[in-house]
């Protein structure tokens, strides 16, 4: 179907300087996502500037994007209806505005990835990798007290949080750059593998020191999925053998590194505590999973929801489940449309990840991270994670671009 311009481009061919500016801005967007312990963060300024530049230079929209855009708007409308009687509370108003902002960023990334797909998603990914290294080094430095006086800023309750407010969010943010670096270890040239192995080691160490069980599980799951997809899409048997051997080597080195870290008493004690599958806040009638069951029952009684941030008025803590939170905050509208959005995104992305394109390798890393983060949403509130909505948008944009190549290949005589 025909695409439509949503802003007039100055010419049919993007000028080299303008293209360089666009790629630089996307790189900065990826890198600036690592600095979020200040509000507004550099990411907000980078996104705003990028939206202005891209709209001024021209973006195109395709009818297929009506699906995610419609679902995103529907979810936010549900939240708005649920919050209608609570907007006098500035905290709730800020929550609602942040939700709309996240939806807008997802749409922006989808539009950006429709054109010059390979260059643009690679620019974002490379910037994200640099941001991940910066956040990781900050977390590691804080944990080992390498910066005098910065321990309280860079750690929380004995856990690394780096440039984030919460160790769990630091761990979640670092998953994509870890997967991106690991993929280049098993797929790149020798020196590329060496550089990315160092990057992966730094990021993996920070994830470990964040002591987030969800981040550990997401890293493991996304790594397995990425390796599996990379193996399946490898063009030759020789490439597949290389993937298997280097993945096994990377796993062995990671296990050895963890063993060394656990020889430190301080780390071993906190690891044993955090690695336990049974935590006090998870069990019991009002524990994490008990709240999920009780909240699911409540969702049937409130068609318009109870409003954002109101779940804690009924229970000791928040939902810690994005799907349940959609029902609680936005009623049946958001409760139905939010899972539709994320599962359709994952399915559409996975379908098109097998198309051979110049950006296939990076796209595999995006989809692998997105799918496992989606599963993480059952036990964590991911509703306002900047990087999650970035992945959603990039998945749609790159999937549409990949599907075009697939249709062209099928139509070729």
LUMRO-665600 format. One record per residue (C-alpha): residue in three letters; x, y negated, z negated. Coordinates in nm, 4 decimals, always signed. Layout:
> ALA, X, Y, Z $
...
END
This chain:
> UNK, +0.0000, +0.0000, +0.0000 $
> UNK, +0.1047, -0.3591, +0.0549 $
> UNK, +0.2967, -0.5407, -0.2154 $
> UNK, +0.2082, -0.8951, -0.3140 $
> UNK, +0.4383, -1.1817, -0.4061 $
> UNK, +0.3653, -1.3396, -0.7446 $
> UNK, +0.6099, -1.6246, -0.6789 $
> UNK, +0.7424, -1.7514, -0.3510 $
> UNK, +1.1006, -1.6563, -0.2842 $
> UNK, +1.3221, -1.9196, -0.1229 $
> UNK, +1.4093, -1.6831, +0.1591 $
> UNK, +1.3615, -1.3231, +0.2647 $
> UNK, +1.7168, -1.2451, +0.1629 $
> UNK, +1.8327, -1.3319, -0.1882 $
> UNK, +2.1323, -1.5633, -0.1788 $
> UNK, +2.4503, -1.4013, -0.3145 $
> UNK, +2.4866, -1.6568, -0.5946 $
> UNK, +2.1266, -1.6152, -0.7008 $
> UNK, +2.1606, -1.2374, -0.7000 $
> UNK, +2.4765, -1.2632, -0.9106 $
> UNK, +2.2913, -1.4898, -1.1551 $
> UNK, +2.0008, -1.2452, -1.1771 $
> UNK, +2.2306, -0.9507, -1.2472 $
> UNK, +2.4242, -1.1509, -1.5057 $
> UNK, +2.1001, -1.2419, -1.6827 $
> UNK, +1.9858, -0.8795, -1.6844 $
> UNK, +2.3226, -0.7751, -1.8263 $
> UNK, +2.2817, -1.0384, -2.0968 $
> UNK, +1.9285, -0.9167, -2.1737 $
> UNK, +2.0642, -0.5654, -2.2258 $
> UNK, +2.3532, -0.6824, -2.4442 $
> UNK, +2.1568, -0.9361, -2.6497 $
> UNK, +1.9116, -0.6718, -2.7684 $
> UNK, +2.1768, -0.5728, -3.0226 $
> UNK, +2.1458, -0.8948, -3.2253 $
> UNK, +1.8107, -0.8945, -3.4024 $
> UNK, +1.8818, -0.9739, -3.7679 $
> UNK, +1.8103, -1.3393, -3.6849 $
> UNK, +1.4765, -1.4686, -3.5577 $
> UNK, +1.4296, -1.5674, -3.2860 $
> UNK, +1.7082, -1.3440, -3.1603 $
> UNK, +1.9320, -1.4074, -2.8577 $
> UNK, +1.7210, -1.1433, -2.6799 $
> UNK, +1.4187, -1.3755, -2.6836 $
> UNK, +1.6156, -1.6557, -2.5189 $
> UNK, +1.7633, -1.4150, -2.2642 $
> UNK, +1.4196, -1.2770, -2.1736 $
> UNK, +1.2659, -1.6237, -2.1422 $
> UNK, +1.5473, -1.7500, -1.9205 $
> UNK, +1.5345, -1.4339, -1.7086 $
> UNK, +1.1581, -1.4605, -1.6577 $
> UNK, +1.1942, -1.8231, -1.5458 $
> UNK, +1.4763, -1.7449, -1.3009 $
> UNK, +1.3095, -1.4373, -1.1534 $
> UNK, +0.9707, -1.6044, -1.1150 $
> UNK, +1.1327, -1.9063, -0.9535 $
> UNK, +1.3311, -1.6901, -0.7113 $
> UNK, +1.0462, -1.4501, -0.6361 $
> UNK, +0.9055, -1.1247, -0.7696 $
> UNK, +0.6724, -0.8814, -0.5996 $
> UNK, +0.3950, -0.6702, -0.7462 $
> UNK, +0.2627, -0.3447, -0.6083 $
> UNK, -0.0918, -0.2107, -0.6584 $
> UNK, +0.0441, +0.0920, -0.8452 $
> UNK, +0.1472, -0.1381, -1.1294 $
> UNK, -0.2197, -0.2114, -1.1942 $
> UNK, -0.2208, +0.1104, -1.4007 $
> UNK, +0.0388, +0.0158, -1.6662 $
> UNK, -0.0556, -0.3525, -1.6605 $
> UNK, -0.4209, -0.2677, -1.7151 $
> UNK, -0.3373, -0.0254, -1.9965 $
> UNK, -0.1053, -0.2739, -2.1662 $
> UNK, -0.3647, -0.5501, -2.1500 $
> UNK, -0.6325, -0.3119, -2.2774 $
> UNK, -0.4195, -0.2112, -2.5761 $
> UNK, -0.3527, -0.5757, -2.6623 $
> UNK, -0.7191, -0.6698, -2.6240 $
> UNK, -0.8029, -0.3951, -2.8732 $
> UNK, -0.5491, -0.5393, -3.1156 $
> UNK, -0.6921, -0.8873, -3.0634 $
> UNK, -1.0463, -0.7708, -3.1378 $
> UNK, -0.9251, -0.5855, -3.4475 $
> UNK, -0.7426, -0.8947, -3.5702 $
> UNK, -1.0190, -1.1447, -3.4881 $
> UNK, -1.1254, -1.1965, -3.8495 $
> UNK, -0.7701, -1.1993, -3.9839 $
> UNK, -0.5966, -1.4632, -3.7719 $
> UNK, -0.5904, -1.7078, -4.0607 $
> UNK, -0.3051, -1.4980, -4.1991 $
> UNK, +0.0128, -1.6145, -4.0244 $
> UNK, +0.1779, -1.2744, -4.0714 $
> UNK, -0.1026, -1.1026, -3.8817 $
> UNK, -0.1061, -1.3741, -3.6161 $
> UNK, +0.2687, -1.3277, -3.5653 $
> UNK, +0.2168, -0.9504, -3.5414 $
> UNK, -0.0463, -0.9967, -3.2715 $
> UNK, +0.1613, -1.2459, -3.0752 $
> UNK, +0.4601, -1.0109, -3.0958 $
> UNK, +0.2472, -0.7284, -2.9562 $
> UNK, +0.1433, -0.9409, -2.6580 $
> UNK, +0.5074, -1.0444, -2.6124 $
> UNK, +0.6181, -0.6799, -2.6014 $
> UNK, +0.3570, -0.6070, -2.3337 $
> UNK, +0.4768, -0.9024, -2.1268 $
> UNK, +0.8384, -0.7849, -2.1444 $
> UNK, +0.7366, -0.4368, -2.0287 $
> UNK, +0.5573, -0.5868, -1.7274 $
> UNK, +0.8595, -0.8059, -1.6541 $
> UNK, +1.1008, -0.5110, -1.6539 $
> UNK, +0.8676, -0.3134, -1.4278 $
> UNK, +0.8542, -0.6000, -1.1773 $
> UNK, +1.2301, -0.6496, -1.1913 $
> UNK, +1.3028, -0.2825, -1.1209 $
> UNK, +1.0847, -0.2748, -0.8083 $
> UNK, +1.3503, -0.4528, -0.6003 $
> UNK, +1.7270, -0.4001, -0.5873 $
> UNK, +1.6504, -0.1157, -0.8261 $
> UNK, +1.9940, +0.0386, -0.8554 $
> UNK, +2.1820, -0.2845, -0.9168 $
> UNK, +1.9277, -0.4224, -1.1612 $
> UNK, +1.8791, -0.1208, -1.3862 $
> UNK, +2.2545, -0.0631, -1.3833 $
> UNK, +2.3144, -0.4225, -1.4952 $
> UNK, +2.0696, -0.3791, -1.7822 $
> UNK, +2.2188, -0.0420, -1.8778 $
> UNK, +2.5768, -0.1718, -1.8788 $
> UNK, +2.4791, -0.4711, -2.0884 $
> UNK, +2.2850, -0.2432, -2.3225 $
> UNK, +2.5952, -0.0247, -2.3596 $
> UNK, +2.8051, -0.3260, -2.4610 $
> UNK, +2.5346, -0.4333, -2.7044 $
> UNK, +2.5244, -0.0824, -2.8460 $
> UNK, +2.8999, -0.0854, -2.9035 $
> UNK, +2.8792, -0.4260, -3.0763 $
> UNK, +2.5970, -0.3120, -3.3057 $
> UNK, +2.7792, +0.0146, -3.3754 $
> UNK, +3.1092, -0.1517, -3.4642 $
> UNK, +2.9239, -0.3892, -3.6961 $
> UNK, +2.7530, -0.0973, -3.8690 $
> UNK, +3.0746, +0.1011, -3.9007 $
> UNK, +3.2664, -0.2026, -4.0309 $
> UNK, +2.9957, -0.2680, -4.2868 $
> UNK, +2.9782, +0.0920, -4.4039 $
> UNK, +3.3531, +0.1197, -4.4605 $
> UNK, +3.3801, -0.2364, -4.6017 $
> UNK, +3.6178, -0.3469, -4.3270 $
> UNK, +3.4818, -0.7030, -4.3375 $
> UNK, +3.5103, -0.8601, -4.6846 $
> UNK, +3.1786, -0.9897, -4.8120 $
> UNK, +2.9745, -0.8523, -4.5224 $
> UNK, +2.8767, -0.5230, -4.6801 $
> UNK, +2.5302, -0.6329, -4.7895 $
> UNK, +2.4573, -0.7867, -4.4506 $
> UNK, +2.5686, -0.4890, -4.2429 $
> UNK, +2.4429, -0.2068, -4.4668 $
> UNK, +2.1265, -0.1206, -4.6557 $
> UNK, +2.1000, +0.1291, -4.9424 $
> UNK, +2.4353, +0.2791, -4.8515 $
> UNK, +2.3385, +0.3178, -4.4832 $
> UNK, +2.4789, +0.1330, -4.1826 $
> UNK, +2.2391, -0.1155, -4.0250 $
> UNK, +2.4871, -0.3347, -3.8368 $
> UNK, +2.3187, -0.6246, -3.6603 $
> UNK, +1.9691, -0.4927, -3.7397 $
> UNK, +1.7410, -0.5395, -4.0376 $
> UNK, +1.6801, -0.1667, -4.0815 $
> UNK, +1.9125, +0.1353, -4.0411 $
> UNK, +1.6317, +0.3312, -3.8742 $
> UNK, +1.5915, +0.0689, -3.6018 $
> UNK, +1.9686, +0.0526, -3.5508 $
> UNK, +1.9707, +0.4279, -3.4947 $
> UNK, +1.6757, +0.4086, -3.2556 $
> UNK, +1.8311, +0.1237, -3.0557 $
> UNK, +2.1565, +0.3159, -3.0100 $
> UNK, +1.9995, +0.6220, -2.8487 $
> UNK, +1.9931, +0.4927, -2.4914 $
> UNK, +2.3532, +0.3652, -2.4814 $
> UNK, +2.4649, +0.6936, -2.6390 $
> UNK, +2.2816, +0.8944, -2.3715 $
> UNK, +2.4060, +0.6623, -2.0965 $
> UNK, +2.7677, +0.7002, -2.2126 $
> UNK, +2.7378, +1.0774, -2.2619 $
> UNK, +2.5992, +1.1190, -1.9116 $
> UNK, +2.9020, +0.9427, -1.7677 $
> UNK, +3.1294, +1.1635, -1.9715 $
> UNK, +2.9895, +1.4749, -1.8038 $
> UNK, +2.9366, +1.3190, -1.4608 $
> UNK, +3.1963, +1.0464, -1.4061 $
> UNK, +3.5547, +1.0402, -1.2854 $
> UNK, +3.8379, +1.1152, -1.5274 $
> UNK, +3.9002, +0.7579, -1.6455 $
> UNK, +3.5296, +0.6813, -1.6525 $
> UNK, +3.4810, +0.9913, -1.8682 $
> UNK, +3.7586, +0.8795, -2.1046 $
> UNK, +3.6178, +0.5265, -2.1440 $
> UNK, +3.2651, +0.6496, -2.1975 $
> UNK, +3.3801, +0.9213, -2.4369 $
> UNK, +3.5269, +0.6484, -2.6584 $
> UNK, +3.2017, +0.4491, -2.6320 $
> UNK, +2.9936, +0.7565, -2.7104 $
> UNK, +3.2115, +0.8375, -3.0103 $
> UNK, +3.1691, +0.4868, -3.1556 $
> UNK, +2.7926, +0.4849, -3.1018 $
> UNK, +2.7413, +0.8414, -3.2272 $
> UNK, +2.9361, +0.7567, -3.5437 $
> UNK, +2.7124, +0.4559, -3.6075 $
> UNK, +2.4005, +0.6689, -3.5544 $
> UNK, +2.5330, +0.9197, -3.8034 $
> UNK, +2.6159, +0.6500, -4.0613 $
> UNK, +2.2667, +0.5000, -4.0262 $
> UNK, +2.1476, +0.8249, -4.1896 $
> UNK, +1.8208, +0.8155, -3.9982 $
> UNK, +1.6760, +1.1626, -3.9548 $
> UNK, +1.4589, +1.0389, -3.6686 $
> UNK, +1.7614, +0.8932, -3.4884 $
> UNK, +1.9594, +1.2152, -3.5358 $
> UNK, +1.6743, +1.4189, -3.3924 $
> UNK, +1.6139, +1.1751, -3.1079 $
> UNK, +1.9817, +1.1738, -3.0111 $
> UNK, +1.9890, +1.5538, -3.0080 $
> UNK, +1.6627, +1.5840, -2.8140 $
> UNK, +1.7440, +1.3128, -2.5601 $
> UNK, +2.0930, +1.4587, -2.5062 $
> UNK, +1.9519, +1.8042, -2.4329 $
> UNK, +1.6869, +1.6640, -2.1997 $
> UNK, +1.9357, +1.4404, -2.0181 $
> UNK, +2.1818, +1.7264, -1.9714 $
> UNK, +1.9040, +1.9569, -1.8498 $
> UNK, +1.7767, +1.7024, -1.5957 $
> UNK, +2.1296, +1.6183, -1.4832 $
> UNK, +2.2026, +1.9901, -1.4408 $
> UNK, +1.8827, +2.0543, -1.2427 $
> UNK, +1.9390, +1.7580, -1.0118 $
> UNK, +2.3107, +1.8250, -0.9551 $
> UNK, +2.3755, +1.8661, -0.5796 $
> UNK, +2.6277, +2.1529, -0.6034 $
> UNK, +2.7085, +2.4567, -0.8174 $
> UNK, +3.0517, +2.3106, -0.8866 $
> UNK, +2.8897, +1.9996, -1.0319 $
> UNK, +2.6625, +2.2145, -1.2478 $
> UNK, +2.9595, +2.4089, -1.3834 $
> UNK, +3.1349, +2.0833, -1.4700 $
> UNK, +2.8251, +1.9586, -1.6530 $
> UNK, +2.8011, +2.2765, -1.8592 $
> UNK, +3.1701, +2.2783, -1.9515 $
> UNK, +3.1924, +1.9105, -2.0433 $
> UNK, +2.8631, +1.9193, -2.2336 $
> UNK, +2.9927, +2.2153, -2.4347 $
> UNK, +3.3219, +2.0342, -2.4989 $
> UNK, +3.1409, +1.7165, -2.6082 $
> UNK, +2.9186, +1.9190, -2.8436 $
> UNK, +3.2183, +2.0933, -2.9982 $
> UNK, +3.3994, +1.7642, -3.0535 $
> UNK, +3.0870, +1.6086, -3.2069 $
> UNK, +3.0470, +1.8991, -3.4493 $
> UNK, +3.4148, +1.8762, -3.5442 $
> UNK, +3.3827, +1.5011, -3.6049 $
> UNK, +3.0787, +1.5535, -3.8277 $
> UNK, +3.2680, +1.8179, -4.0234 $
> UNK, +3.5512, +1.5712, -4.0829 $
> UNK, +3.3075, +1.3011, -4.1955 $
> UNK, +3.1366, +1.5409, -4.4350 $
> UNK, +3.4698, +1.6004, -4.6073 $
> UNK, +3.4257, +1.2507, -4.7530 $
> UNK, +3.2257, +1.2903, -5.0746 $
> UNK, +3.0280, +0.9681, -5.0370 $
> UNK, +2.9127, +1.0620, -4.6877 $
> UNK, +2.8464, +1.4249, -4.7774 $
> UNK, +2.6236, +1.3324, -5.0718 $
> UNK, +2.4058, +1.0924, -4.8721 $
> UNK, +2.3959, +1.3327, -4.5778 $
> UNK, +2.2603, +1.6137, -4.7945 $
> UNK, +1.9987, +1.3800, -4.9341 $
> UNK, +1.8890, +1.2427, -4.5955 $
> UNK, +1.9106, +1.5734, -4.4079 $
> UNK, +1.6551, +1.7365, -4.6342 $
> UNK, +1.3323, +1.8116, -4.4487 $
> UNK, +1.1354, +1.7458, -4.7658 $
> UNK, +1.1452, +1.3843, -4.8793 $
> UNK, +0.9304, +1.2469, -5.1669 $
> UNK, +0.7629, +0.9925, -4.9371 $
> UNK, +0.6686, +1.2617, -4.6822 $
> UNK, +0.4806, +1.5042, -4.9054 $
> UNK, +0.1671, +1.4826, -5.1161 $
> UNK, -0.1837, +1.3601, -5.0480 $
> UNK, -0.0660, +1.0045, -4.9835 $
> UNK, +0.2728, +1.0942, -4.8355 $
> UNK, +0.3586, +1.0209, -4.4733 $
> UNK, +0.1823, +1.3243, -4.3286 $
> UNK, -0.1029, +1.3133, -4.5759 $
> UNK, -0.1690, +0.9540, -4.4700 $
> UNK, -0.1774, +1.0658, -4.1089 $
> UNK, -0.4607, +1.3082, -4.1795 $
> UNK, -0.6562, +1.0648, -4.3961 $
> UNK, -0.6056, +0.7844, -4.1445 $
> UNK, -0.7259, +1.0022, -3.8577 $
> UNK, -1.0513, +1.0522, -4.0462 $
> UNK, -1.0817, +0.6772, -4.1058 $
> UNK, -1.0325, +0.6030, -3.7364 $
> UNK, -1.3674, +0.7643, -3.6549 $
> UNK, -1.5479, +0.5285, -3.8924 $
> UNK, -1.4036, +0.2006, -3.7589 $
> UNK, -1.4697, +0.1543, -3.3836 $
> UNK, -1.2906, -0.1815, -3.3825 $
> UNK, -1.0236, -0.0745, -3.6317 $
> UNK, -0.9402, -0.2200, -3.9696 $
> UNK, -0.6987, -0.4757, -3.8243 $
> UNK, -0.3194, -0.5035, -3.7967 $
> UNK, -0.1217, -0.4433, -4.1166 $
> UNK, -0.4359, -0.3496, -4.3101 $
> UNK, -0.3541, +0.0202, -4.3477 $
> UNK, -0.1297, -0.0619, -4.6449 $
> UNK, -0.4337, -0.2006, -4.8272 $
> UNK, -0.5825, +0.1492, -4.8343 $
> UNK, -0.2652, +0.3535, -4.8768 $
> UNK, +0.0736, +0.3081, -5.0468 $
> UNK, +0.2594, +0.2518, -4.7165 $
> UNK, +0.2058, +0.1785, -4.3485 $
> UNK, +0.1016, +0.4449, -4.0968 $
> UNK, +0.4509, +0.5411, -3.9736 $
> UNK, +0.2742, +0.6743, -3.6658 $
> UNK, +0.2284, +0.4535, -3.3594 $
> UNK, -0.0697, +0.6500, -3.2324 $
> UNK, -0.2532, +0.6250, -3.5634 $
> UNK, -0.1543, +0.2595, -3.5911 $
> UNK, -0.3155, +0.1914, -3.2518 $
> UNK, -0.6463, +0.3268, -3.3864 $
> UNK, -0.6142, +0.1416, -3.7159 $
> UNK, -0.5061, -0.1916, -3.5673 $
> UNK, -0.7088, -0.1971, -3.2464 $
> UNK, -0.9895, +0.0527, -3.2954 $
> UNK, -1.1007, +0.3002, -3.0342 $
> UNK, -0.9917, +0.0760, -2.7464 $
> UNK, -0.6244, +0.0642, -2.8446 $
> UNK, -0.6383, +0.4118, -2.9994 $
> UNK, -0.7326, +0.5646, -2.6636 $
> UNK, -0.5388, +0.3382, -2.4283 $
> UNK, -0.2046, +0.3408, -2.6149 $
> UNK, -0.1465, +0.7175, -2.5840 $
> UNK, -0.2758, +0.6985, -2.2268 $
> UNK, -0.0127, +0.4328, -2.1520 $
> UNK, +0.2857, +0.6169, -2.2964 $
> UNK, +0.1965, +0.9667, -2.1762 $
> UNK, +0.1119, +0.8515, -1.8223 $
> UNK, +0.4392, +0.6564, -1.8179 $
> UNK, +0.6359, +0.9636, -1.9268 $
> UNK, +0.4619, +1.1911, -1.6756 $
> UNK, +0.5027, +0.9489, -1.3841 $
> UNK, +0.8652, +0.8879, -1.4736 $
> UNK, +0.9430, +1.2593, -1.5047 $
> UNK, +0.7763, +1.3308, -1.1719 $
> UNK, +0.9966, +1.0828, -0.9876 $
> UNK, +1.3212, +1.1528, -1.1695 $
> UNK, +1.3920, +1.4368, -0.9242 $
> UNK, +1.3953, +1.2078, -0.6197 $
> UNK, +1.7498, +1.1625, -0.4892 $
> UNK, +1.8209, +0.7923, -0.5082 $
> UNK, +2.1310, +0.5794, -0.5719 $
> UNK, +1.9943, +0.5095, -0.9209 $
> UNK, +1.8901, +0.8658, -1.0079 $
> UNK, +2.1609, +0.9204, -1.2671 $
> UNK, +2.0784, +0.6071, -1.4684 $
> UNK, +1.7081, +0.6761, -1.4279 $
> UNK, +1.7534, +1.0200, -1.5843 $
> UNK, +1.9064, +0.8555, -1.8924 $
> UNK, +1.6133, +0.6118, -1.9110 $
> UNK, +1.3451, +0.8802, -1.8807 $
> UNK, +1.5165, +1.1200, -2.1224 $
> UNK, +1.5399, +0.8485, -2.3874 $
> UNK, +1.1831, +0.7324, -2.3274 $
> UNK, +1.0272, +1.0785, -2.3579 $
> UNK, +1.1998, +1.1675, -2.6840 $
> UNK, +1.1315, +0.8214, -2.8288 $
> UNK, +0.7680, +0.8771, -2.7377 $
> UNK, +0.7694, +1.1919, -2.9509 $
> UNK, +0.9390, +0.9974, -3.2292 $
> UNK, +0.6361, +0.7653, -3.2270 $
> UNK, +0.4401, +1.0364, -3.4090 $
> UNK, +0.6460, +0.9751, -3.7238 $
> UNK, +0.7730, +0.6166, -3.6811 $
> UNK, +0.6140, +0.2819, -3.5957 $
> UNK, +0.7671, +0.2005, -3.2554 $
> UNK, +0.5066, -0.0624, -3.1638 $
> UNK, +0.7431, -0.3598, -3.1787 $
> UNK, +1.0706, -0.2025, -3.0671 $
> UNK, +1.2084, -0.4266, -2.7926 $
> UNK, +1.4090, -0.1503, -2.6301 $
> UNK, +1.1085, +0.0856, -2.6197 $
> UNK, +0.9055, -0.1565, -2.4092 $
> UNK, +1.2113, -0.2179, -2.1944 $
> UNK, +1.2270, +0.1559, -2.1241 $
> UNK, +0.8542, +0.1678, -2.0465 $
> UNK, +0.8846, -0.1136, -1.7948 $
> UNK, +1.2008, +0.0212, -1.6318 $
> UNK, +1.0443, +0.3662, -1.6035 $
> UNK, +0.7504, +0.2295, -1.4045 $
> UNK, +0.9547, +0.0033, -1.1791 $
> UNK, +1.2182, +0.2634, -1.0971 $
> UNK, +0.9575, +0.5389, -1.0566 $
> UNK, +0.7656, +0.3335, -0.7989 $
> UNK, +1.0889, +0.2533, -0.6142 $
> UNK, +1.1831, +0.6246, -0.6198 $
> UNK, +0.8386, +0.7319, -0.5007 $
> UNK, +0.8741, +0.5060, -0.1974 $
> UNK, +1.1914, +0.6874, -0.0996 $
> UNK, +1.0156, +1.0217, -0.1533 $
> UNK, +0.7266, +0.9184, +0.0720 $
> UNK, +0.9670, +0.7923, +0.3375 $
> UNK, +1.1560, +1.1227, +0.3275 $
> UNK, +0.8332, +1.3216, +0.3592 $
> UNK, +0.7148, +1.1027, +0.6478 $
> UNK, +1.0421, +1.1341, +0.8395 $
> UNK, +1.0204, +1.3705, +1.1417 $
END
